[in-house]
């Protein structure tokens, strides 16, 4: 049975007043949270272009993409986890563990390069699987599990390497972090490829909708057949593989496998995702918005260096942008809770048409009340 608010929502909106216009404006504001960062990104790029002519050059743009490639690679599965209400704080330590294992496999055990890379990736994937089983199947807190993984992976890496750095992996491995494909750095190519695959599965398959459903209401998602246990577990495996890939890229760039690789990576990834408009509690977000957050941080860091401003200002600016994004997230949540019937019940004018529409709505509302009273008295 339709309630009074349903009756009011069914009426034409042509004669609705300032309250409805204000409501629609706020709805558009919330919906554009991720896209608004693209506007800020364009404005920021325009400012740095006028401030320094070297900013908008092919070489500098490739430098920006190269700087954010590792963060972007890890942020793709990270955004999928966060939109599902999950979290992975262990990616930085997993990247360091992967680098350490690769160094041990290749330099100490003497394994071939290809086998060492595959085994290192397997380490990252297995760590992600462990996180996924504990969070997805046993329903442990993702914060506690991955925070424990943050400390545990780092401890394992230090134990197996005795905190020693392995170097000298050769020119073939150096291509992973320093090579180019048609003039584009290999890490950028890897990031673009992973992002493209992520976009496909997020928007062109049911996986994206299922992840959002899990984040919004896991019980309802499970009731309609969504794999609320298996799907997050799978994404945790992908997160571990992405962190392992990032660790190998940095190892290649430095030609050194150190346990210090990946330190702070989890905060950079989480900042980019939240800046892009993905709700911390899950249920809402966009992979395109995550891309905007990744690029925003990269452009800000690079532009401030070009105009001779220290990195501390960049951290301050990113922090301020993150607070603003959090404020917009709270505003959007409040907008979603606004009752449409209450807002739309006020007509915009008191002319004949508006008064007639109001009387019709009130009449329908009275009819609904009388029908409800009759049913109650019957029972």
Secondary structure, DSSP 8 states (H G I E B T S, - for coil): ---HHHHHHTS-STTB-HHHHHHHHHHHHHHTHHHHHHHHHHHHHHHHHHH-TTTTSHHHHHHHHHHHHHHHHHHHHHHHHHHTT-----HHHHHHHHHHHHHIIIIIS---HHHHHHHHHHHHHHHHHHHHIIIIIS---HHHHHHHHHHHHHHHHHHHHTT--EE--HHHHHHHHH-EETTEEHHHHHHHHHHHHHHHHHHSSHHHHHHHHHHH-HHHHHHTT--TTHHHHHHHHHHHHHHHHHHHHHHHHHTEE-TTTTTTHHHHHHHHHHHTT--TTSS---HHHHHHHHHHHHHHHHHHHHTT--HHHHHHHHHHHHHHHHHHHHHHHHHHTS-HHHHHTSBS--SHHHHHHHHHHHHHHHHHHHHHHHHHHH-
